[in-house]
Amino acid sequence: MIDPTSAVPRWQQAHAILVQRIRAGTYPPGSRVPSVVALSEELGISIPTAQKALRQLREDGLTYTVPGLGSYVADQPQA
């Protein structure tokens, strides 16, 4: 999944994987996205790298965070 030899930064690769999962419905609107620790373990990336990928999802408007509960997929308009 994450290509350590790629010129694309690992956080961007992780972000792309998560965006693809959201768009494919793997993580439907309202569902919780994996935690930083879970992403780190699943994708073989560091915790700061996973945090950066999740932060970018929030900035893109694809997720929102509920303090103390985690990050959730935002409602997406139908294409």
PDB file with SEQRES, HELIX, SHEET and CRYST1 records, atoms N, CA, C and O in Angstrom:
SEQRES   1 A   79  MET ILE ASP PRO THR SER ALA VAL PRO ARG TRP GLN GLN          
SEQRES   2 A   79  ALA HIS ALA ILE LEU VAL GLN ARG ILE ARG ALA GLY THR          
SEQRES   3 A   79  TYR PRO PRO GLY SER ARG VAL PRO SER VAL VAL ALA LEU          
SEQRES   4 A   79  SER GLU GLU LEU GLY ILE SER ILE PRO THR ALA GLN LYS          
SEQRES   5 A   79  ALA LEU ARG GLN LEU ARG GLU ASP GLY LEU THR TYR THR          
SEQRES   6 A   79  VAL PRO GLY LEU GLY SER TYR VAL ALA ASP GLN PRO GLN          
SEQRES   7 A   79  ALA                                                          
HELIX    1 AA1 ARG A   10  ALA A   24  1                                  15    
HELIX    2 AA2 VAL A   36  LEU A   43  1                                   8    
HELIX    3 AA3 ILE A   47  GLU A   59  1                                  13    
SHEET    1 AA1 2 THR A  63  VAL A  66  0                                        
SHEET    2 AA1 2 GLY A  70  VAL A  73 -1                                        
CRYST1    1.000    1.000    1.000  90.00  90.00  90.00 P 1           1          
ATOM      1  N   MET A   1       0.817  -1.184   0.000  1.00  0.00           N  
ATOM      2  CA  MET A   1       0.000   0.000   0.000  1.00  0.00           C  
ATOM      3  C   MET A   1       0.872   1.264   0.000  1.00  0.00           C  
ATOM      4  O   MET A   1       0.807   2.054  -0.942  1.00  0.00           O  
ATOM      5  N   ILE A   2       1.673   1.459   1.028  1.00  0.00           N  
ATOM      6  CA  ILE A   2       2.598   2.588   1.060  1.00  0.00           C  
ATOM      7  C   ILE A   2       3.891   2.130   0.392  1.00  0.00           C  
ATOM      8  O   ILE A   2       4.468   1.106   0.757  1.00  0.00           O  
ATOM      9  N   ASP A   3       4.329   2.903  -0.585  1.00  0.00           N  
ATOM     10  CA  ASP A   3       5.546   2.568  -1.319  1.00  0.00           C  
ATOM     11  C   ASP A   3       6.704   3.386  -0.748  1.00  0.00           C  
ATOM     12  O   ASP A   3       6.803   4.583  -1.021  1.00  0.00           O  
ATOM     13  N   PRO A   4       7.584   2.758   0.042  1.00  0.00           N  
ATOM     14  CA  PRO A   4       8.687   3.497   0.660  1.00  0.00           C  
ATOM     15  C   PRO A   4       9.708   4.015  -0.350  1.00  0.00           C  
ATOM     16  O   PRO A   4      10.517   4.880  -0.013  1.00  0.00           O  
ATOM     17  N   THR A   5       9.686   3.508  -1.573  1.00  0.00           N  
ATOM     18  CA  THR A   5      10.641   3.967  -2.581  1.00  0.00           C  
ATOM     19  C   THR A   5      10.087   5.107  -3.432  1.00  0.00           C  
ATOM     20  O   THR A   5      10.805   5.680  -4.252  1.00  0.00           O  
ATOM     21  N   SER A   6       8.809   5.435  -3.236  1.00  0.00           N  
ATOM     22  CA  SER A   6       8.161   6.483  -4.022  1.00  0.00           C  
ATOM     23  C   SER A   6       8.676   7.864  -3.630  1.00  0.00           C  
ATOM     24  O   SER A   6       9.054   8.099  -2.482  1.00  0.00           O  
ATOM     25  N   ALA A   7       8.682   8.770  -4.605  1.00  0.00           N  
ATOM     26  CA  ALA A   7       9.042  10.165  -4.340  1.00  0.00           C  
ATOM     27  C   ALA A   7       7.894  10.903  -3.650  1.00  0.00           C  
ATOM     28  O   ALA A   7       8.092  11.984  -3.095  1.00  0.00           O  
ATOM     29  N   VAL A   8       6.692  10.316  -3.688  1.00  0.00           N  
ATOM     30  CA  VAL A   8       5.528  10.918  -3.025  1.00  0.00           C  
ATOM     31  C   VAL A   8       5.669  10.688  -1.515  1.00  0.00           C  
ATOM     32  O   VAL A   8       5.874   9.555  -1.081  1.00  0.00           O  
ATOM     33  N   PRO A   9       5.560  11.758  -0.714  1.00  0.00           N  
ATOM     34  CA  PRO A   9       5.680  11.585   0.741  1.00  0.00           C  
ATOM     35  C   PRO A   9       4.665  10.564   1.265  1.00  0.00           C  
ATOM     36  O   PRO A   9       3.559  10.430   0.741  1.00  0.00           O  
ATOM     37  N   ARG A  10       5.072   9.860   2.302  1.00  0.00           N  
ATOM     38  CA  ARG A  10       4.222   8.801   2.864  1.00  0.00           C  
ATOM     39  C   ARG A  10       2.885   9.336   3.355  1.00  0.00           C  
ATOM     40  O   ARG A  10       1.868   8.656   3.215  1.00  0.00           O  
ATOM     41  N   TRP A  11       2.859  10.543   3.928  1.00  0.00           N  
ATOM     42  CA  TRP A  11       1.590  11.086   4.415  1.00  0.00           C  
ATOM     43  C   TRP A  11       0.630  11.311   3.247  1.00  0.00           C  
ATOM     44  O   TRP A  11      -0.578  11.125   3.392  1.00  0.00           O  
ATOM     45  N   GLN A  12       1.169  11.715   2.081  1.00  0.00           N  
ATOM     46  CA  GLN A  12       0.315  11.922   0.916  1.00  0.00           C  
ATOM     47  C   GLN A  12      -0.200  10.592   0.373  1.00  0.00           C  
ATOM     48  O   GLN A  12      -1.338  10.505  -0.090  1.00  0.00           O  
ATOM     49  N   GLN A  13       0.629   9.567   0.429  1.00  0.00           N  
ATOM     50  CA  GLN A  13       0.183   8.239   0.012  1.00  0.00           C  
ATOM     51  C   GLN A  13      -0.937   7.747   0.938  1.00  0.00           C  
ATOM     52  O   GLN A  13      -1.942   7.207   0.475  1.00  0.00           O  
ATOM     53  N   ALA A  14      -0.755   7.939   2.243  1.00  0.00           N  
ATOM     54  CA  ALA A  14      -1.773   7.525   3.216  1.00  0.00           C  
ATOM     55  C   ALA A  14      -3.055   8.319   2.994  1.00  0.00           C  
ATOM     56  O   ALA A  14      -4.148   7.754   3.028  1.00  0.00           O  
ATOM     57  N   HIS A  15      -2.931   9.608   2.770  1.00  0.00           N  
ATOM     58  CA  HIS A  15      -4.086  10.458   2.498  1.00  0.00           C  
ATOM     59  C   HIS A  15      -4.838   9.955   1.268  1.00  0.00           C  
ATOM     60  O   HIS A  15      -6.065   9.862   1.287  1.00  0.00           O  
ATOM     61  N   ALA A  16      -4.113   9.631   0.202  1.00  0.00           N  
ATOM     62  CA  ALA A  16      -4.734   9.145  -1.036  1.00  0.00           C  
ATOM     63  C   ALA A  16      -5.485   7.837  -0.795  1.00  0.00           C  
ATOM     64  O   ALA A  16      -6.570   7.636  -1.341  1.00  0.00           O  
ATOM     65  N   ILE A  17      -4.919   6.953   0.013  1.00  0.00           N  
ATOM     66  CA  ILE A  17      -5.578   5.683   0.337  1.00  0.00           C  
ATOM     67  C   ILE A  17      -6.885   5.952   1.073  1.00  0.00           C  
ATOM     68  O   ILE A  17      -7.908   5.340   0.767  1.00  0.00           O  
ATOM     69  N   LEU A  18      -6.857   6.861   2.035  1.00  0.00           N  
ATOM     70  CA  LEU A  18      -8.050   7.168   2.815  1.00  0.00           C  
ATOM     71  C   LEU A  18      -9.120   7.845   1.962  1.00  0.00           C  
ATOM     72  O   LEU A  18     -10.304   7.534   2.092  1.00  0.00           O  
ATOM     73  N   VAL A  19      -8.713   8.763   1.096  1.00  0.00           N  
ATOM     74  CA  VAL A  19      -9.669   9.424   0.196  1.00  0.00           C  
ATOM     75  C   VAL A  19     -10.338   8.379  -0.692  1.00  0.00           C  
ATOM     76  O   VAL A  19     -11.551   8.410  -0.899  1.00  0.00           O  
ATOM     77  N   GLN A  20      -9.537   7.458  -1.212  1.00  0.00           N  
ATOM     78  CA  GLN A  20     -10.089   6.419  -2.085  1.00  0.00           C  
ATOM     79  C   GLN A  20     -11.096   5.560  -1.320  1.00  0.00           C  
ATOM     80  O   GLN A  20     -12.143   5.205  -1.862  1.00  0.00           O  
ATOM     81  N   ARG A  21     -10.794   5.229  -0.084  1.00  0.00           N  
ATOM     82  CA  ARG A  21     -11.705   4.420   0.731  1.00  0.00           C  
ATOM     83  C   ARG A  21     -13.002   5.175   1.020  1.00  0.00           C  
ATOM     84  O   ARG A  21     -14.080   4.582   1.011  1.00  0.00           O  
ATOM     85  N   ILE A  22     -12.902   6.473   1.276  1.00  0.00           N  
ATOM     86  CA  ILE A  22     -14.103   7.281   1.523  1.00  0.00           C  
ATOM     87  C   ILE A  22     -14.951   7.343   0.259  1.00  0.00           C  
ATOM     88  O   ILE A  22     -16.163   7.135   0.308  1.00  0.00           O  
ATOM     89  N   ARG A  23     -14.322   7.626  -0.858  1.00  0.00           N  
ATOM     90  CA  ARG A  23     -15.057   7.748  -2.135  1.00  0.00           C  
ATOM     91  C   ARG A  23     -15.674   6.407  -2.570  1.00  0.00           C  
ATOM     92  O   ARG A  23     -16.736   6.378  -3.193  1.00  0.00           O  
ATOM     93  N   ALA A  24     -14.996   5.299  -2.234  1.00  0.00           N  
ATOM     94  CA  ALA A  24     -15.499   3.971  -2.600  1.00  0.00           C  
ATOM     95  C   ALA A  24     -16.587   3.481  -1.651  1.00  0.00           C  
ATOM     96  O   ALA A  24     -17.240   2.474  -1.926  1.00  0.00           O  
ATOM     97  N   GLY A  25     -16.790   4.183  -0.536  1.00  0.00           N  
ATOM     98  CA  GLY A  25     -17.806   3.772   0.425  1.00  0.00           C  
ATOM     99  C   GLY A  25     -17.319   2.793   1.473  1.00  0.00           C  
ATOM    100  O   GLY A  25     -18.111   2.304   2.278  1.00  0.00           O  
ATOM    101  N   THR A  26     -16.027   2.500   1.475  1.00  0.00           N  
ATOM    102  CA  THR A  26     -15.481   1.645   2.530  1.00  0.00           C  
ATOM    103  C   THR A  26     -15.719   2.301   3.885  1.00  0.00           C  
ATOM    104  O   THR A  26     -16.038   1.631   4.867  1.00  0.00           O  
ATOM    105  N   TYR A  27     -15.558   3.623   3.922  1.00  0.00           N  
ATOM    106  CA  TYR A  27     -15.894   4.429   5.100  1.00  0.00           C  
ATOM    107  C   TYR A  27     -17.051   5.330   4.682  1.00  0.00           C  
ATOM    108  O   TYR A  27     -16.812   6.414   4.150  1.00  0.00           O  
ATOM    109  N   PRO A  28     -18.296   4.916   4.906  1.00  0.00           N  
ATOM    110  CA  PRO A  28     -19.446   5.721   4.493  1.00  0.00           C  
ATOM    111  C   PRO A  28     -19.626   6.952   5.390  1.00  0.00           C  
ATOM    112  O   PRO A  28     -19.063   7.009   6.483  1.00  0.00           O  
ATOM    113  N   PRO A  29     -20.411   7.938   4.931  1.00  0.00           N  
ATOM    114  CA  PRO A  29     -20.665   9.124   5.750  1.00  0.00           C  
ATOM    115  C   PRO A  29     -21.154   8.749   7.142  1.00  0.00           C  
ATOM    116  O   PRO A  29     -22.016   7.886   7.305  1.00  0.00           O  
ATOM    117  N   GLY A  30     -20.590   9.411   8.135  1.00  0.00           N  
ATOM    118  CA  GLY A  30     -20.956   9.163   9.523  1.00  0.00           C  
ATOM    119  C   GLY A  30     -20.159   8.066  10.200  1.00  0.00           C  
ATOM    120  O   GLY A  30     -20.219   7.916  11.420  1.00  0.00           O  
ATOM    121  N   SER A  31     -19.409   7.293   9.416  1.00  0.00           N  
ATOM    122  CA  SER A  31     -18.629   6.209  10.025  1.00  0.00           C  
ATOM    123  C   SER A  31     -17.297   6.752  10.554  1.00  0.00           C  
ATOM    124  O   SER A  31     -16.786   7.774  10.095  1.00  0.00           O  
ATOM    125  N   ARG A  32     -16.772   6.042  11.512  1.00  0.00           N  
ATOM    126  CA  ARG A  32     -15.506   6.444  12.122  1.00  0.00           C  
ATOM    127  C   ARG A  32     -14.356   5.958  11.244  1.00  0.00           C  
ATOM    128  O   ARG A  32     -14.351   4.823  10.767  1.00  0.00           O  
ATOM    129  N   VAL A  33     -13.384   6.845  11.043  1.00  0.00           N  
ATOM    130  CA  VAL A  33     -12.183   6.436  10.315  1.00  0.00           C  
ATOM    131  C   VAL A  33     -11.197   5.861  11.321  1.00  0.00           C  
ATOM    132  O   VAL A  33     -11.290   6.164  12.511  1.00  0.00           O  
ATOM    133  N   PRO A  34     -10.256   5.040  10.875  1.00  0.00           N  
ATOM    134  CA  PRO A  34      -9.305   4.439  11.817  1.00  0.00           C  
ATOM    135  C   PRO A  34      -8.542   5.500  12.613  1.00  0.00           C  
ATOM    136  O   PRO A  34      -8.297   6.610  12.140  1.00  0.00           O  
ATOM    137  N   SER A  35      -8.183   5.124  13.815  1.00  0.00           N  
ATOM    138  CA  SER A  35      -7.403   6.013  14.674  1.00  0.00           C  
ATOM    139  C   SER A  35      -5.991   6.169  14.128  1.00  0.00           C  
ATOM    140  O   SER A  35      -5.561   5.424  13.248  1.00  0.00           O  
ATOM    141  N   VAL A  36      -5.294   7.133  14.657  1.00  0.00           N  
ATOM    142  CA  VAL A  36      -3.903   7.362  14.269  1.00  0.00           C  
ATOM    143  C   VAL A  36      -3.076   6.101  14.497  1.00  0.00           C  
ATOM    144  O   VAL A  36      -2.283   5.710  13.641  1.00  0.00           O  
ATOM    145  N   VAL A  37      -3.261   5.473  15.642  1.00  0.00           N  
ATOM    146  CA  VAL A  37      -2.498   4.267  15.971  1.00  0.00           C  
ATOM    147  C   VAL A  37      -2.851   3.132  15.009  1.00  0.00           C  
ATOM    148  O   VAL A  37      -1.964   2.433  14.521  1.00  0.00           O  
ATOM    149  N   ALA A  38      -4.145   2.949  14.738  1.00  0.00           N  
ATOM    150  CA  ALA A  38      -4.575   1.883  13.828  1.00  0.00           C  
ATOM    151  C   ALA A  38      -4.018   2.117  12.427  1.00  0.00           C  
ATOM    152  O   ALA A  38      -3.546   1.181  11.781  1.00  0.00           O  
ATOM    153  N   LEU A  39      -4.070   3.369  11.952  1.00  0.00           N  
ATOM    154  CA  LEU A  39      -3.518   3.682  10.626  1.00  0.00           C  
ATOM    155  C   LEU A  39      -2.026   3.438  10.583  1.00  0.00           C  
ATOM    156  O   LEU A  39      -1.502   2.884   9.616  1.00  0.00           O  
ATOM    157  N   SER A  40      -1.350   3.851  11.630  1.00  0.00           N  
ATOM    158  CA  SER A  40       0.090   3.670  11.713  1.00  0.00           C  
ATOM    159  C   SER A  40       0.453   2.193  11.591  1.00  0.00           C  
ATOM    160  O   SER A  40       1.368   1.828  10.853  1.00  0.00           O  
ATOM    161  N   GLU A  41      -0.270   1.353  12.317  1.00  0.00           N  
ATOM    162  CA  GLU A  41      -0.003  -0.086  12.288  1.00  0.00           C  
ATOM    163  C   GLU A  41      -0.390  -0.700  10.944  1.00  0.00           C  
ATOM    164  O   GLU A  41       0.364  -1.491  10.379  1.00  0.00           O  
ATOM    165  N   GLU A  42      -1.566  -0.333  10.436  1.00  0.00           N  
ATOM    166  CA  GLU A  42      -2.056  -0.923   9.186  1.00  0.00           C  
ATOM    167  C   GLU A  42      -1.171  -0.571   7.994  1.00  0.00           C  
ATOM    168  O   GLU A  42      -0.861  -1.429   7.168  1.00  0.00           O  
ATOM    169  N   LEU A  43      -0.764   0.701   7.908  1.00  0.00           N  
ATOM    170  CA  LEU A  43      -0.022   1.162   6.736  1.00  0.00           C  
ATOM    171  C   LEU A  43       1.494   1.136   6.927  1.00  0.00           C  
ATOM    172  O   LEU A  43       2.245   1.385   5.983  1.00  0.00           O  
ATOM    173  N   GLY A  44       1.939   0.837   8.135  1.00  0.00           N  
ATOM    174  CA  GLY A  44       3.376   0.789   8.392  1.00  0.00           C  
ATOM    175  C   GLY A  44       4.029   2.163   8.336  1.00  0.00           C  
ATOM    176  O   GLY A  44       5.135   2.322   7.821  1.00  0.00           O  
ATOM    177  N   ILE A  45       3.314   3.164   8.882  1.00  0.00           N  
ATOM    178  CA  ILE A  45       3.834   4.536   8.894  1.00  0.00           C  
ATOM    179  C   ILE A  45       3.934   5.008  10.342  1.00  0.00           C  
ATOM    180  O   ILE A  45       3.372   4.398  11.251  1.00  0.00           O  
ATOM    181  N   SER A  46       4.652   6.095  10.533  1.00  0.00           N  
ATOM    182  CA  SER A  46       4.802   6.633  11.884  1.00  0.00           C  
ATOM    183  C   SER A  46       3.520   7.342  12.315  1.00  0.00           C  
ATOM    184  O   SER A  46       2.684   7.702  11.487  1.00  0.00           O  
ATOM    185  N   ILE A  47       3.384   7.531  13.604  1.00  0.00           N  
ATOM    186  CA  ILE A  47       2.212   8.224  14.141  1.00  0.00           C  
ATOM    187  C   ILE A  47       2.141   9.656  13.614  1.00  0.00           C  
ATOM    188  O   ILE A  47       1.058  10.076  13.205  1.00  0.00           O  
ATOM    189  N   PRO A  48       3.236  10.435  13.599  1.00  0.00           N  
ATOM    190  CA  PRO A  48       3.139  11.785  13.025  1.00  0.00           C  
ATOM    191  C   PRO A  48       2.712  11.782  11.550  1.00  0.00           C  
ATOM    192  O   PRO A  48       2.007  12.691  11.109  1.00  0.00           O  
ATOM    193  N   THR A  49       3.130  10.780  10.798  1.00  0.00           N  
ATOM    194  CA  THR A  49       2.730  10.674   9.398  1.00  0.00           C  
ATOM    195  C   THR A  49       1.237  10.408   9.289  1.00  0.00           C  
ATOM    196  O   THR A  49       0.558  11.008   8.455  1.00  0.00           O  
ATOM    197  N   ALA A  50       0.719   9.512  10.123  1.00  0.00           N  
ATOM    198  CA  ALA A  50      -0.716   9.226  10.136  1.00  0.00           C  
ATOM    199  C   ALA A  50      -1.504  10.456  10.568  1.00  0.00           C  
ATOM    200  O   ALA A  50      -2.568  10.735  10.015  1.00  0.00           O  
ATOM    201  N   GLN A  51      -0.992  11.194  11.553  1.00  0.00           N  
ATOM    202  CA  GLN A  51      -1.661  12.414  12.010  1.00  0.00           C  
ATOM    203  C   GLN A  51      -1.763  13.433  10.877  1.00  0.00           C  
ATOM    204  O   GLN A  51      -2.790  14.091  10.711  1.00  0.00           O  
ATOM    205  N   LYS A  52      -0.703  13.553  10.116  1.00  0.00           N  
ATOM    206  CA  LYS A  52      -0.700  14.518   9.014  1.00  0.00           C  
ATOM    207  C   LYS A  52      -1.717  14.130   7.941  1.00  0.00           C  
ATOM    208  O   LYS A  52      -2.401  14.995   7.395  1.00  0.00           O  
ATOM    209  N   ALA A  53      -1.819  12.846   7.640  1.00  0.00           N  
ATOM    210  CA  ALA A  53      -2.797  12.376   6.649  1.00  0.00           C  
ATOM    211  C   ALA A  53      -4.219  12.655   7.129  1.00  0.00           C  
ATOM    212  O   ALA A  53      -5.054  13.120   6.353  1.00  0.00           O  
ATOM    213  N   LEU A  54      -4.500  12.378   8.397  1.00  0.00           N  
ATOM    214  CA  LEU A  54      -5.836  12.629   8.942  1.00  0.00           C  
ATOM    215  C   LEU A  54      -6.137  14.127   9.026  1.00  0.00           C  
ATOM    216  O   LEU A  54      -7.269  14.545   8.784  1.00  0.00           O  
ATOM    217  N   ARG A  55      -5.138  14.927   9.364  1.00  0.00           N  
ATOM    218  CA  ARG A  55      -5.318  16.377   9.409  1.00  0.00           C  
ATOM    219  C   ARG A  55      -5.696  16.913   8.025  1.00  0.00           C  
ATOM    220  O   ARG A  55      -6.543  17.798   7.904  1.00  0.00           O  
ATOM    221  N   GLN A  56      -5.060  16.369   6.984  1.00  0.00           N  
ATOM    222  CA  GLN A  56      -5.358  16.810   5.627  1.00  0.00           C  
ATOM    223  C   GLN A  56      -6.786  16.430   5.233  1.00  0.00           C  
ATOM    224  O   GLN A  56      -7.453  17.194   4.535  1.00  0.00           O  
ATOM    225  N   LEU A  57      -7.264  15.267   5.668  1.00  0.00           N  
ATOM    226  CA  LEU A  57      -8.652  14.892   5.397  1.00  0.00           C  
ATOM    227  C   LEU A  57      -9.620  15.902   6.006  1.00  0.00           C  
ATOM    228  O   LEU A  57     -10.617  16.268   5.384  1.00  0.00           O  
ATOM    229  N   ARG A  58      -9.319  16.356   7.240  1.00  0.00           N  
ATOM    230  CA  ARG A  58     -10.163  17.374   7.885  1.00  0.00           C  
ATOM    231  C   ARG A  58     -10.118  18.670   7.093  1.00  0.00           C  
ATOM    232  O   ARG A  58     -11.153  19.289   6.845  1.00  0.00           O  
ATOM    233  N   GLU A  59      -8.907  19.086   6.692  1.00  0.00           N  
ATOM    234  CA  GLU A  59      -8.766  20.331   5.933  1.00  0.00           C  
ATOM    235  C   GLU A  59      -9.479  20.247   4.589  1.00  0.00           C  
ATOM    236  O   GLU A  59      -9.960  21.259   4.079  1.00  0.00           O  
ATOM    237  N   ASP A  60      -9.550  19.056   4.014  1.00  0.00           N  
ATOM    238  CA  ASP A  60     -10.252  18.844   2.741  1.00  0.00           C  
ATOM    239  C   ASP A  60     -11.770  18.823   2.928  1.00  0.00           C  
ATOM    240  O   ASP A  60     -12.517  18.861   1.951  1.00  0.00           O  
ATOM    241  N   GLY A  61     -12.223  18.763   4.180  1.00  0.00           N  
ATOM    242  CA  GLY A  61     -13.648  18.707   4.455  1.00  0.00           C  
ATOM    243  C   GLY A  61     -14.239  17.312   4.328  1.00  0.00           C  
ATOM    244  O   GLY A  61     -15.460  17.154   4.296  1.00  0.00           O  
ATOM    245  N   LEU A  62     -13.378  16.296   4.256  1.00  0.00           N  
ATOM    246  CA  LEU A  62     -13.865  14.924   4.112  1.00  0.00           C  
ATOM    247  C   LEU A  62     -14.189  14.274   5.449  1.00  0.00           C  
ATOM    248  O   LEU A  62     -14.975  13.328   5.513  1.00  0.00           O  
ATOM    249  N   THR A  63     -13.583  14.783   6.513  1.00  0.00           N  
ATOM    250  CA  THR A  63     -13.843  14.231   7.844  1.00  0.00           C  
ATOM    251  C   THR A  63     -14.028  15.376   8.832  1.00  0.00           C  
ATOM    252  O   THR A  63     -13.711  16.530   8.543  1.00  0.00           O  
ATOM    253  N   TYR A  64     -14.546  15.029   9.997  1.00  0.00           N  
ATOM    254  CA  TYR A  64     -14.622  15.965  11.116  1.00  0.00           C  
ATOM    255  C   TYR A  64     -14.242  15.199  12.366  1.00  0.00           C  
ATOM    256  O   TYR A  64     -14.349  13.973  12.409  1.00  0.00           O  
ATOM    257  N   THR A  65     -13.801  15.914  13.373  1.00  0.00           N  
ATOM    258  CA  THR A  65     -13.346  15.280  14.604  1.00  0.00           C  
ATOM    259  C   THR A  65     -14.282  15.624  15.753  1.00  0.00           C  
ATOM    260  O   THR A  65     -14.682  16.775  15.926  1.00  0.00           O  
ATOM    261  N   VAL A  66     -14.619  14.620  16.525  1.00  0.00           N  
ATOM    262  CA  VAL A  66     -15.380  14.802  17.753  1.00  0.00           C  
ATOM    263  C   VAL A  66     -14.378  14.596  18.886  1.00  0.00           C  
ATOM    264  O   VAL A  66     -13.893  13.482  19.084  1.00  0.00           O  
ATOM    265  N   PRO A  67     -14.062  15.659  19.635  1.00  0.00           N  
ATOM    266  CA  PRO A  67     -13.060  15.525  20.693  1.00  0.00           C  
ATOM    267  C   PRO A  67     -13.354  14.352  21.630  1.00  0.00           C  
ATOM    268  O   PRO A  67     -14.462  14.206  22.147  1.00  0.00           O  
ATOM    269  N   GLY A  68     -12.347  13.536  21.827  1.00  0.00           N  
ATOM    270  CA  GLY A  68     -12.451  12.386  22.702  1.00  0.00           C  
ATOM    271  C   GLY A  68     -13.073  11.149  22.066  1.00  0.00           C  
ATOM    272  O   GLY A  68     -13.053  10.071  22.660  1.00  0.00           O  
ATOM    273  N   LEU A  69     -13.630  11.295  20.853  1.00  0.00           N  
ATOM    274  CA  LEU A  69     -14.293  10.162  20.212  1.00  0.00           C  
ATOM    275  C   LEU A  69     -13.638   9.726  18.904  1.00  0.00           C  
ATOM    276  O   LEU A  69     -13.735   8.558  18.526  1.00  0.00           O  
ATOM    277  N   GLY A  70     -12.980  10.639  18.215  1.00  0.00           N  
ATOM    278  CA  GLY A  70     -12.312  10.263  16.976  1.00  0.00           C  
ATOM    279  C   GLY A  70     -12.764  11.076  15.787  1.00  0.00           C  
ATOM    280  O   GLY A  70     -13.459  12.083  15.925  1.00  0.00           O  
ATOM    281  N   SER A  71     -12.353  10.615  14.603  1.00  0.00           N  
ATOM    282  CA  SER A  71     -12.672  11.279  13.344  1.00  0.00           C  
ATOM    283  C   SER A  71     -13.729  10.480  12.600  1.00  0.00           C  
ATOM    284  O   SER A  71     -13.719   9.249  12.593  1.00  0.00           O  
ATOM    285  N   TYR A  72     -14.638  11.210  11.976  1.00  0.00           N  
ATOM    286  CA  TYR A  72     -15.765  10.612  11.260  1.00  0.00           C  
ATOM    287  C   TYR A  72     -15.840  11.182   9.856  1.00  0.00           C  
ATOM    288  O   TYR A  72     -15.418  12.311   9.606  1.00  0.00           O  
ATOM    289  N   VAL A  73     -16.385  10.385   8.940  1.00  0.00           N  
ATOM    290  CA  VAL A  73     -16.545  10.814   7.560  1.00  0.00           C  
ATOM    291  C   VAL A  73     -17.692  11.808   7.488  1.00  0.00           C  
ATOM    292  O   VAL A  73     -18.789  11.558   7.988  1.00  0.00           O  
ATOM    293  N   ALA A  74     -17.415  12.940   6.856  1.00  0.00           N  
ATOM    294  CA  ALA A  74     -18.440  13.967   6.673  1.00  0.00           C  
ATOM    295  C   ALA A  74     -19.437  13.539   5.602  1.00  0.00           C  
ATOM    296  O   ALA A  74     -19.120  12.717   4.742  1.00  0.00           O  
ATOM    297  N   ASP A  75     -20.642  14.098   5.658  1.00  0.00           N  
ATOM    298  CA  ASP A  75     -21.617  13.839   4.595  1.00  0.00           C  
ATOM    299  C   ASP A  75     -21.076  14.407   3.294  1.00  0.00           C  
ATOM    300  O   ASP A  75     -20.613  15.546   3.241  1.00  0.00           O  
ATOM    301  N   GLN A  76     -21.142  13.603   2.254  1.00  0.00           N  
ATOM    302  CA  GLN A  76     -20.612  14.021   0.949  1.00  0.00           C  
ATOM    303  C   GLN A  76     -21.773  14.207  -0.026  1.00  0.00           C  
ATOM    304  O   GLN A  76     -22.699  13.397  -0.054  1.00  0.00           O  
ATOM    305  N   PRO A  77     -21.724  15.272  -0.824  1.00  0.00           N  
ATOM    306  CA  PRO A  77     -22.763  15.403  -1.847  1.00  0.00           C  
ATOM    307  C   PRO A  77     -22.629  14.294  -2.887  1.00  0.00           C  
ATOM    308  O   PRO A  77     -21.519  13.874  -3.216  1.00  0.00           O  
ATOM    309  N   GLN A  78     -23.752  13.827  -3.396  1.00  0.00           N  
ATOM    310  CA  GLN A  78     -23.723  12.784  -4.415  1.00  0.00           C  
ATOM    311  C   GLN A  78     -23.195  13.364  -5.718  1.00  0.00           C  
ATOM    312  O   GLN A  78     -23.558  14.472  -6.113  1.00  0.00           O  
ATOM    313  N   ALA A  79     -22.334  12.601  -6.377  1.00  0.00           N  
ATOM    314  CA  ALA A  79     -21.751  13.077  -7.638  1.00  0.00           C  
ATOM    315  C   ALA A  79     -22.713  12.813  -8.791  1.00  0.00           C  
ATOM    316  O   ALA A  79     -22.407  13.141  -9.937  1.00  0.00           O  
TER     317      ALA A  79                                                      
END                                                                             
